[in-house]
Amino acid sequence: MNLNREDQNCWKMQCFSHVVSTEPNERLDNSCRDNYYPGMAAALDNTADATASPKTFDSPEQEVYLNLWRTYDRLRMIEEELFNRHELSAQQYNALRLLKSAHPGTLPTLAIGRRLISRAPDMTRLLDKLEQRGLLTRERRDDNRRVVEVGITRAGLDLLQELEGPIVECHRRQLGHLDARALQTLTRLLQAARQPHEDAERPSLVDV
């Protein structure tokens, strides 16, 4: 290609302008964009699609289980907001509800542990904290010193009464977007899902 000096300088300036840009968000080549060769834009789009792999699961059962896990995590956050304000855990609240159902009687420690919605790894520590707050009492049986009977106190009953309204509102926040029919269907499905894994002789609070 034979160019005179003026044409050569013009050509150099055009090439240089394609490489250098003073704008931080400008592309290096302002004239070609993505059309370095026909189909470049489509090729880049296809690459982006390939990197965004579709959601996959090892089995339908895994998909359901992971959805249950995620749902529990989201709903638990709402519950914890309430219980944290009263320095309670969900298990402690559950234990107080069980003791209220037996009031004015008592329940053995082992019976409370069996009927909790979620099993507590350390029942003694759970009850220690509630007793320190004056929410329950414990006493060993005279006829069997290995058995500890647990009863709820007036302070424990008052706390549960204080929580009645907030608990209802908490559950509305968690699941109030579902209508009555959907809630009934969901309850039946959850019961069917866990039924083979339950201990029929030791039902939890929701199965009594």
C-alpha positions in Angstrom: 0.0 0.0 0.0 1.6 3.3 -1.2 0.6 6.3 1.0 2.0 9.8 0.9 3.3 11.3 4.2 0.0 13.1 4.9 -2.1 10.0 4.4 0.3 7.9 6.6 0.0 10.4 9.5 -3.8 10.4 9.2 -3.8 6.5 9.1 -1.6 6.4 12.2 -3.9 8.8 14.1 -6.9 6.7 13.3 -5.3 3.5 14.5 -4.0 5.1 17.7 -7.5 6.5 18.5 -8.8 2.9 18.4 -6.5 1.9 21.2 -6.3 4.8 23.6 -9.3 6.2 25.4 -9.5 9.0 28.0 -12.8 7.7 29.4 -12.4 4.9 32.0 -15.5 3.1 30.9 -14.8 3.3 27.2 -13.8 0.2 25.3 -10.3 0.0 23.9 -11.7 -0.1 20.4 -14.3 2.6 20.0 -15.1 2.0 16.4 -15.4 -1.8 16.1 -17.3 -2.5 19.4 -18.1 -6.2 19.4 -18.0 -6.6 15.7 -14.4 -7.7 15.3 -15.7 -10.4 13.1 -19.3 -11.3 12.1 -21.1 -13.0 15.0 -18.8 -11.7 17.8 -21.7 -10.3 19.9 -23.7 -13.5 19.6 -20.6 -15.6 20.6 -20.2 -13.5 23.7 -23.8 -13.9 24.6 -23.6 -17.6 24.3 -20.5 -17.7 26.6 -22.4 -15.8 29.2 -25.3 -18.2 29.0 -23.0 -21.2 29.3 -21.4 -19.9 32.5 -24.8 -19.4 34.2 -25.5 -23.1 34.7 -29.1 -24.1 35.4 -30.2 -25.1 38.9 -29.8 -28.9 39.3 -30.4 -31.4 42.1 -29.2 -34.9 42.6 -32.8 -36.1 43.1 -36.4 -34.8 43.6 -36.0 -35.7 47.3 -32.9 -33.5 47.6 -34.7 -30.6 46.0 -37.6 -30.9 48.5 -35.2 -31.3 51.4 -33.1 -28.2 50.5 -36.3 -26.2 50.0 -37.5 -27.2 53.5 -34.1 -26.3 54.9 -34.1 -22.9 53.2 -37.7 -22.2 54.2 -36.9 -23.1 57.9 -34.0 -20.7 57.8 -36.1 -17.8 56.5 -39.0 -18.4 58.9 -36.7 -18.9 61.9 -35.2 -15.4 61.4 -38.6 -13.9 62.1 -39.1 -16.1 65.2 -35.7 -15.2 66.6 -36.4 -11.5 66.4 -39.3 -12.0 68.8 -37.6 -14.4 71.2 -34.4 -12.4 71.4 -36.3 -9.5 72.8 -37.4 -11.8 75.7 -34.1 -13.5 76.1 -35.6 -16.9 75.1 -34.8 -19.6 72.6 -37.4 -21.4 70.6 -36.7 -24.6 72.6 -37.1 -22.7 75.9 -40.4 -21.3 74.8 -41.5 -24.8 73.7 -40.5 -26.2 77.1 -42.6 -23.5 78.9 -45.6 -24.3 76.7 -45.3 -28.0 77.6 -45.1 -27.2 81.3 -48.1 -24.9 81.0 -50.1 -27.8 79.5 -49.4 -29.9 82.6 -49.9 -27.0 85.1 -50.7 -27.2 88.0 -49.0 -30.6 87.7 -45.4 -31.3 86.7 -43.5 -33.2 84.1 -40.4 -35.3 84.4 -37.3 -33.9 82.6 -37.1 -36.8 80.2 -40.8 -36.3 79.2 -40.1 -32.7 78.3 -37.1 -33.6 76.2 -39.1 -36.3 74.3 -42.0 -33.9 73.5 -40.0 -30.9 72.3 -40.5 -29.9 68.7 -36.8 -29.9 68.2 -34.7 -32.2 70.3 -32.4 -30.3 72.8 -28.9 -31.7 73.1 -28.6 -30.5 76.7 -31.9 -30.5 78.6 -30.3 -29.8 81.9 -28.7 -26.6 80.7 -31.9 -25.5 79.0 -33.8 -25.9 82.2 -31.0 -24.3 84.3 -31.4 -21.0 82.4 -35.2 -21.0 82.9 -34.9 -21.9 86.6 -32.3 -19.1 87.1 -34.9 -16.6 85.7 -37.6 -18.0 88.1 -39.7 -19.3 85.2 -39.8 -22.9 86.5 -39.0 -25.1 89.5 -37.4 -28.5 89.8 -37.7 -31.1 92.5 -36.6 -34.7 92.8 -39.1 -37.4 93.7 -39.0 -38.8 97.1 -39.7 -42.3 95.8 -37.1 -42.1 93.0 -34.3 -39.6 93.4 -33.2 -40.1 89.8 -36.4 -38.5 88.5 -36.7 -34.7 88.5 -40.1 -33.2 88.3 -40.4 -29.8 86.6 -43.2 -27.2 87.0 -43.9 -23.8 85.7 -44.0 -20.8 88.0 -46.3 -17.8 88.1 -43.6 -15.8 86.4 -43.4 -18.4 83.6 -47.2 -18.3 83.1 -47.1 -14.5 83.0 -44.3 -14.5 80.4 -46.3 -16.9 78.2 -49.4 -14.7 78.5 -47.3 -11.7 77.5 -46.1 -13.6 74.4 -49.5 -14.8 73.2 -50.3 -11.8 71.0 -46.7 -11.4 69.6 -46.5 -15.1 68.8 -49.7 -15.0 66.8 -48.4 -12.0 64.9 -45.1 -13.7 64.4 -46.8 -16.7 62.7 -48.8 -14.3 60.5 -45.6 -12.7 59.3 -44.1 -16.1 58.6 -47.0 -17.7 56.7 -49.9 -15.2 56.5 -49.4 -14.9 52.7 -50.8 -18.4 52.3 -54.6 -18.9 52.4 -56.3 -21.4 54.7 -56.5 -24.2 52.0 -52.8 -23.9 51.2 -51.9 -24.0 54.9 -53.9 -27.2 55.4 -52.4 -28.8 52.4 -48.9 -27.9 53.5 -49.5 -29.2 57.0 -50.7 -32.6 55.6 -47.7 -32.8 53.4 -45.3 -32.1 56.2 -46.9 -34.6 58.4 -46.7 -37.3 55.7 -43.1 -36.4 55.1 -41.9 -36.9 58.7 -44.4 -39.7 59.7 -42.1 -42.7 58.9 -39.3 -41.1 61.0 -41.4 -40.3 64.1 -41.4 -42.3 67.3 -45.0 -43.3 67.8 -44.4 -43.9 71.5 -42.9 -40.4 72.0 -44.9 -37.9 70.0 -43.9 -34.3 69.9 -46.1 -31.4 70.9 -47.5 -31.0 67.4 -48.4 -34.7 67.1 -50.2 -35.1 70.4 
